[in-house]
Amino acid sequence: MKTETSKVARITGIAGEVLHALMPRVAQIAMNTAFRMFPDSSAAKGGKPEK
């Protein structure tokens, strides 16, 4: 059974590969920005999990 999610993920991955091949510095900046958008969880910081 196929879902739309796999198609979106595939398109995003291909776009990322093309961007990295053509403009590696821009791709690095985009990936770094996306990484910084989400803060670390308390578990990643060494805290106890929230309940």
LUMVO-482743 format. One record per residue: chain; x, y, z of N, C-alpha, C in turn; residue in three letters. Coordinates in nm, 4 decimals. Layout:
<recs>
{chain->A, n.east->X, n.north->Y, n.up->Z, ca.east->X, ca.north->Y, ca.up->Z, c.east->X, c.north->Y, c.up->Z, res->ALA}
...
</recs>
This chain:
<recs>
{chain->A, n.east->0.0837, n.north->-0.1170, n.up->0.0000, ca.east->0.0000, ca.north->0.0000, ca.up->0.0000, c.east->0.0891, c.north->0.1246, c.up->0.0000, res->MET}
{chain->A, n.east->0.0706, n.north->0.2118, n.up->-0.0946, ca.east->0.1474, ca.north->0.3362, ca.up->-0.1028, c.east->0.0671, c.north->0.4514, c.up->-0.0443, res->LYS}
{chain->A, n.east->0.1393, n.north->0.5451, n.up->0.0132, ca.east->0.0743, ca.north->0.6650, ca.up->0.0656, c.east->0.1395, c.north->0.7881, c.up->0.0041, res->THR}
{chain->A, n.east->0.0754, n.north->0.9017, n.up->0.0160, ca.east->0.1300, ca.north->1.0268, ca.up->-0.0357, c.east->0.2573, c.north->1.0668, c.up->0.0366, res->GLU}
{chain->A, n.east->0.2726, n.north->1.0290, n.up->0.1613, ca.east->0.3892, ca.north->1.0681, ca.up->0.2393, c.east->0.5179, c.north->1.0220, c.up->0.1725, res->THR}
{chain->A, n.east->0.5205, n.north->0.9004, n.up->0.1218, ca.east->0.6418, ca.north->0.8503, ca.up->0.0583, c.east->0.6755, c.north->0.9311, c.up->-0.0667, res->SER}
{chain->A, n.east->0.5739, n.north->0.9752, n.up->-0.1390, ca.east->0.5972, ca.north->1.0556, ca.up->-0.2592, c.east->0.6550, c.north->1.1915, c.up->-0.2214, res->LYS}
{chain->A, n.east->0.6005, n.north->1.2538, n.up->-0.1173, ca.east->0.6499, ca.north->1.3835, ca.up->-0.0726, c.east->0.7927, c.north->1.3702, c.up->-0.0233, res->VAL}
{chain->A, n.east->0.8208, n.north->1.2655, n.up->0.0532, ca.east->0.9558, ca.north->1.2446, ca.up->0.1049, c.east->1.0539, c.north->1.2225, c.up->-0.0100, res->ALA}
{chain->A, n.east->1.0134, n.north->1.1499, n.up->-0.1106, ca.east->1.1003, ca.north->1.1236, ca.up->-0.2247, c.east->1.1299, c.north->1.2528, c.up->-0.3006, res->ARG}
{chain->A, n.east->1.0291, n.north->1.3352, n.up->-0.3215, ca.east->1.0482, ca.north->1.4615, ca.up->-0.3925, c.east->1.1385, c.north->1.5546, c.up->-0.3119, res->ILE}
{chain->A, n.east->1.1178, n.north->1.5594, n.up->-0.1819, ca.east->1.2014, ca.north->1.6431, ca.up->-0.0960, c.east->1.3456, c.north->1.5956, c.up->-0.0984, res->THR}
{chain->A, n.east->1.3668, n.north->1.4656, n.up->-0.0948, ca.east->1.5015, ca.north->1.4104, ca.up->-0.0993, c.east->1.5726, c.north->1.4393, c.up->-0.2298, res->GLY}
{chain->A, n.east->1.5012, n.north->1.4251, n.up->-0.3394, ca.east->1.5599, ca.north->1.4537, ca.up->-0.4705, c.east->1.5943, c.north->1.6020, c.up->-0.4811, res->ILE}
{chain->A, n.east->1.5053, n.north->1.6879, n.up->-0.4338, ca.east->1.5321, ca.north->1.8320, ca.up->-0.4369, c.east->1.6552, c.north->1.8649, c.up->-0.3523, res->ALA}
{chain->A, n.east->1.6684, n.north->1.7998, n.up->-0.2368, ca.east->1.7851, ca.north->1.8215, ca.up->-0.1517, c.east->1.9138, c.north->1.7762, c.up->-0.2186, res->GLY}
{chain->A, n.east->1.9093, n.north->1.6636, n.up->-0.2865, ca.east->2.0276, ca.north->1.6140, ca.up->-0.3568, c.east->2.0690, c.north->1.7078, c.up->-0.4695, res->GLU}
{chain->A, n.east->1.9723, n.north->1.7558, n.up->-0.5456, ca.east->2.0022, ca.north->1.8475, ca.up->-0.6558, c.east->2.0594, c.north->1.9779, c.up->-0.6009, res->VAL}
{chain->A, n.east->1.9970, n.north->2.0306, n.up->-0.4942, ca.east->2.0463, ca.north->2.1533, ca.up->-0.4327, c.east->2.1894, c.north->2.1353, c.up->-0.3837, res->LEU}
{chain->A, n.east->2.2180, n.north->2.0212, n.up->-0.3218, ca.east->2.3529, ca.north->1.9952, ca.up->-0.2721, c.east->2.4538, c.north->1.9817, c.up->-0.3864, res->HIS}
{chain->A, n.east->2.4110, n.north->1.9214, n.up->-0.4967, ca.east->2.5014, ca.north->1.9046, ca.up->-0.6113, c.east->2.5324, c.north->2.0376, c.up->-0.6795, res->ALA}
{chain->A, n.east->2.4318, n.north->2.1250, n.up->-0.6885, ca.east->2.4503, ca.north->2.2510, ca.up->-0.7595, c.east->2.5066, c.north->2.3624, c.up->-0.6709, res->LEU}
{chain->A, n.east->2.4580, n.north->2.3680, n.up->-0.5470, ca.east->2.4986, ca.north->2.4754, ca.up->-0.4553, c.east->2.5203, c.north->2.4187, c.up->-0.3159, res->MET}
{chain->A, n.east->2.6336, n.north->2.3535, n.up->-0.2907, ca.east->2.6536, ca.north->2.2871, ca.up->-0.1621, c.east->2.6483, c.north->2.3823, c.up->-0.0424, res->PRO}
{chain->A, n.east->2.6966, n.north->2.5040, n.up->-0.0560, ca.east->2.6944, ca.north->2.5985, ca.up->0.0568, c.east->2.5509, c.north->2.6373, c.up->0.0930, res->ARG}
{chain->A, n.east->2.4672, n.north->2.6607, n.up->-0.0076, ca.east->2.3267, ca.north->2.6942, ca.up->0.0166, c.east->2.2554, c.north->2.5765, c.up->0.0820, res->VAL}
{chain->A, n.east->2.2850, n.north->2.4550, n.up->0.0358, ca.east->2.2244, ca.north->2.3360, ca.up->0.0945, c.east->2.2654, c.north->2.3217, c.up->0.2413, res->ALA}
{chain->A, n.east->2.3917, n.north->2.3499, n.up->0.2719, ca.east->2.4397, ca.north->2.3414, ca.up->0.4100, c.east->2.3678, c.north->2.4432, c.up->0.4983, res->GLN}
{chain->A, n.east->2.3510, n.north->2.5639, n.up->0.4507, ca.east->2.2811, ca.north->2.6676, ca.up->0.5270, c.east->2.1352, c.north->2.6274, c.up->0.5500, res->ILE}
{chain->A, n.east->2.0705, n.north->2.5745, n.up->0.4477, ca.east->1.9308, ca.north->2.5328, ca.up->0.4599, c.east->1.9158, c.north->2.4195, c.up->0.5608, res->ALA}
{chain->A, n.east->2.0052, n.north->2.3209, n.up->0.5564, ca.east->1.9974, ca.north->2.2092, ca.up->0.6512, c.east->2.0251, c.north->2.2559, c.up->0.7931, res->MET}
{chain->A, n.east->2.1207, n.north->2.3466, n.up->0.8103, ca.east->2.1528, ca.north->2.3976, ca.up->0.9428, c.east->2.0364, c.north->2.4775, c.up->0.9997, res->ASN}
{chain->A, n.east->1.9714, n.north->2.5564, n.up->0.9162, ca.east->1.8558, ca.north->2.6349, ca.up->0.9605, c.east->1.7415, c.north->2.5431, c.up->1.0022, res->THR}
{chain->A, n.east->1.7167, n.north->2.4395, n.up->0.9236, ca.east->1.6112, ca.north->2.3445, ca.up->0.9582, c.east->1.6439, c.north->2.2720, c.up->1.0884, res->ALA}
{chain->A, n.east->1.7701, n.north->2.2385, n.up->1.1117, ca.east->1.8116, ca.north->2.1695, ca.up->1.2334, c.east->1.7892, c.north->2.2578, c.up->1.3558, res->PHE}
{chain->A, n.east->1.8175, n.north->2.3882, n.up->1.3437, ca.east->1.8049, ca.north->2.4790, ca.up->1.4569, c.east->1.6605, c.north->2.5174, c.up->1.4870, res->ARG}
{chain->A, n.east->1.5670, n.north->2.4858, n.up->1.3979, ca.east->1.4266, ca.north->2.5206, ca.up->1.4195, c.east->1.3655, c.north->2.4418, c.up->1.5341, res->MET}
{chain->A, n.east->1.4187, n.north->2.3238, n.up->1.5622, ca.east->1.3610, ca.north->2.2376, ca.up->1.6641, c.east->1.4555, c.north->2.2276, c.up->1.7832, res->PHE}
{chain->A, n.east->1.4120, n.north->2.2720, n.up->1.9031, ca.east->1.4984, ca.north->2.2671, ca.up->2.0207, c.east->1.5208, c.north->2.1235, c.up->2.0693, res->PRO}
{chain->A, n.east->1.6286, n.north->2.1047, n.up->2.1464, ca.east->1.6556, ca.north->1.9735, ca.up->2.2045, c.east->1.5488, c.north->1.9378, c.up->2.3070, res->ASP}
{chain->A, n.east->1.5192, n.north->1.8106, n.up->2.3175, ca.east->1.4242, ca.north->1.7647, ca.up->2.4188, c.east->1.4937, c.north->1.7630, c.up->2.5547, res->SER}
{chain->A, n.east->1.4151, n.north->1.7500, n.up->2.6599, ca.east->1.4749, ca.north->1.7453, ca.up->2.7937, c.east->1.5619, c.north->1.6207, c.up->2.8088, res->SER}
{chain->A, n.east->1.5261, n.north->1.5110, n.up->2.7420, ca.east->1.6065, ca.north->1.3892, ca.up->2.7480, c.east->1.7427, c.north->1.4116, c.up->2.6826, res->ALA}
{chain->A, n.east->1.7455, n.north->1.4860, n.up->2.5735, ca.east->1.8707, ca.north->1.5143, ca.up->2.5054, c.east->1.9608, c.north->1.6034, c.up->2.5902, res->ALA}
{chain->A, n.east->1.8982, n.north->1.6863, n.up->2.6736, ca.east->1.9738, ca.north->1.7759, ca.up->2.7605, c.east->2.0163, c.north->1.7074, c.up->2.8896, res->LYS}
{chain->A, n.east->1.9742, n.north->1.5825, n.up->2.9098, ca.east->2.0120, ca.north->1.5074, ca.up->3.0286, c.east->1.9080, c.north->1.5124, c.up->3.1392, res->GLY}
{chain->A, n.east->1.7928, n.north->1.5700, n.up->3.1115, ca.east->1.6868, ca.north->1.5788, ca.up->3.2112, c.east->1.6008, c.north->1.4536, c.up->3.2110, res->GLY}
{chain->A, n.east->1.5071, n.north->1.4514, n.up->3.3044, ca.east->1.4131, ca.north->1.3390, ca.up->3.3109, c.east->1.3008, c.north->1.3612, c.up->3.2113, res->LYS}
{chain->A, n.east->1.2471, n.north->1.2531, n.up->3.1553, ca.east->1.1371, ca.north->1.2674, ca.up->3.0594, c.east->1.0133, c.north->1.3271, c.up->3.1250, res->PRO}
{chain->A, n.east->0.9431, n.north->1.4126, n.up->3.0502, ca.east->0.8213, ca.north->1.4753, ca.up->3.1018, c.east->0.7057, c.north->1.3786, c.up->3.0886, res->GLU}
{chain->A, n.east->0.6144, n.north->1.3830, n.up->3.1872, ca.east->0.4964, ca.north->1.2955, ca.up->3.1823, c.east->0.3705, c.north->1.3761, c.up->3.1809, res->LYS}
</recs>
